[in-house]
Every structure is written in structure tokens, then in C-alpha cells.
């Protein structure tokens, strides 16, 4: 009886492990120029802002999102009016790492900082496909906008790449 019980438990463990491995992990990113880029003048340095949106996603075989995480690296580089880079040795945390220091809460239509809206978006996406996400953004879905009022275009593109990478394996 003990051997049969041990065999059944071992079989259950194997099936559970196999089910866990059926989920697929993917990563995607999108890089673009930020909104704060500006030309240099005689009196002020120019700023070149680059933003990279990162997405890690765990999906099932049908592309349904099980878990998803976003972050954005927003880096500013300064240059003089001759086009030479002004080197600054500064730490460049991501938006997620900045937390409340990002300072978006006061300007937010829903009173949430960037990391809080990203968390709401991530939770909202669980159980959906990237196609449903894209349609919700395009159609101004009210339940999505209630948790995330930040522009989601780069999130959609990074998620599409991450899901495609996950399903390609």
C-alpha cells in the first residue's frame, strides 16, 4: 500500500512538473526617443532621451498571459551646441526602481505613480492575450484606463515581442 501511495504521489509530482514546464517564458523590448529630447542652444545643453520598455511574460500554449512584468529605462544624455556629448557620471535607475521618486502621482489622472500604474496594468493583463491588450488600448477600454492612464503603445509592442518569443520556442 505504501509503495502504491508513493507511486501515485510521484506520478502527481511528475504531472505537476510537466504542466509547469508547458508554460512559456518570453522577453521583448522596444526602444525609442523620449519626449524630453531637445536641441542644444548657445545658452543650454541639448538633451537626447532614449527610452527602452522591457517586458517579461509567461504564457500558456494559447498565448494567454499567466504573468507579466514591465519596466522602462529612461536615459537622458546631454550634448553641447557643437554636438559633443557632455559626460555625466550619474546613476540611471529604471522607472520601476525609482518608485515614488519618479514623481508622476501629482500629474496622474488617476492619482497613481508610474510603478503603481504598471502594477495595475500587469494585474489587468493576467488571463488575457496580447491581441486583447492591443484592442483594449486602441479602443480606450475603461477598465484598463481605471488602473493605467499612462500611454501603453510601447507596452503593447514589447508584450507582442515577448509573447512571440515565448511561443516561438
N, C-alpha and C positions, 0 to 999 in steps of 0.2 A: 504494500500500500504506500509506503514511504517513497519507494522508487517511482511509482506511478505519479504521485504528487510532485516529486522533484522533476520528473519528465514534463508534466503539464506546466509547471512553473517555468522551466527552461524554455518550453515552446512559446509561452506567453511573452517572456522576455525577448526572445528572438523576433517574434512578430512585432512587438512594440519597437524594437530597434530598427527593423526593416521599414516600418511605417515612418519613423523619424527620418530615415535616410531618403525617403521618397520626396521629401520637401527639397526645394532647390534654392540655392543662395546665389544672388547676383549683385553686381555693383555697377553703377553708372555715374557719370558726371557730365556737366555742361559748363563751359567757360565762356564768359562774355565780358564786355566792357561795362563798368558800373555807371550809375547815374551821376556820380560826382567827378567825372573826368572833366578837365578844363585846360585850356591853353595857358602857357606862361605869358606874362606881360613884363614890361620894364620894372614894374613895382612888386610883382608877386610871382611866386613859383607856380609852374603848371602842375597839374595832378593827373596821373593816369591811374584809373581804378580798374582792377580786374577782379571779377567775382567768379568763383567756381562753386557750383552747387553739387553736393555729393549725395548719393543715395545708396543705401544697402537694403536689400529686400530679400525676404524669404517667402516663396510662393509654392503652391501645390502644383500638380501636373497640369491643371487647367489655367494657371496664371492668377489664381485668386491669392490675394495678399494675406499672409499669415502674420508677418511682422515687417515693419519698415522704419527706417531711420533716415533723417535728412540732417545736413549741416551745410553751412556756406562759409567759405574762406573769402573774405573781402579785403583785398590788399590795395593800399594806395602807394604809389611811387611818385616822388616829386622830381621835377626837372626845371632847369633854368631856361631863360629865353633864347639860349643858343642850342637847346635840345640836350644838354648834358644832364645826366642823372645826378640828383642830389642824394647822396648815400646817407641813410638814417639807420642806425642800429637800434631798432625797436622790436619789441615782441609783437607778434601779429596773431592774436587768438582768433578762433572762428566765432561766428555769431553765437553758436551754442555755448562755447566756452566763456563768452562774455557775460551770459546770463542777464541779470538786471542792468549791468553796466552798458549794455547795448543802447539802452535809453529810448526804446520805441513806445513804451507804455503810454506816455502822455500824448503822443501823436496818433495812437491806435484808435480806430473807430469802435473797437470792442474792448478797449482798456487792458489789452494784454501785450506783454513784451514778445520779442521775436521767438524766444525759446518756448514760451507758453503756447503761442500760436502753432509752432512746429509740432509740439506735443499733441495739440488738439487735432491737427491735420493727420498726424501719424495714427492716432486712435480712430479717427473717422475712416481712414483707408482700410482698416482691417476688415476682411471679408469681401472687399471689392476688387475689381480688376483695374488695370491701368487704363483701359478703354472707358470704364465708368468714371474714373478720376478725370480723364481728359474731357469727357462730356459734361461733367459737373462744373468744371472750371469754365468751359465755353458757354454754358447756359446760366452761370451765376447761381448755382444751387444754394438755396437759403440755409440748409443745414450745414453745408461746408463753410459758408461765409460767417455763420454764427461762431465758429471756432477758429477761423483763419481768414483774416481780411488782407493778408499780405499777397502780393502778386505771385501767382502759383505757376506761371508759364515754365520757368526753369525747373521747378519741382516735377512738373509733368514730364518734361523732356528727360531729366535724369532718371525718373522712375521708369519711363519707357525703355531706356537703355539698360537699366538694371534688370528689369523683368526679361527683356530679350536675351541678355547674357545668362540669366538663370535658366531659361527654358532651352537655350542652345546646348546645354551640357547633357 
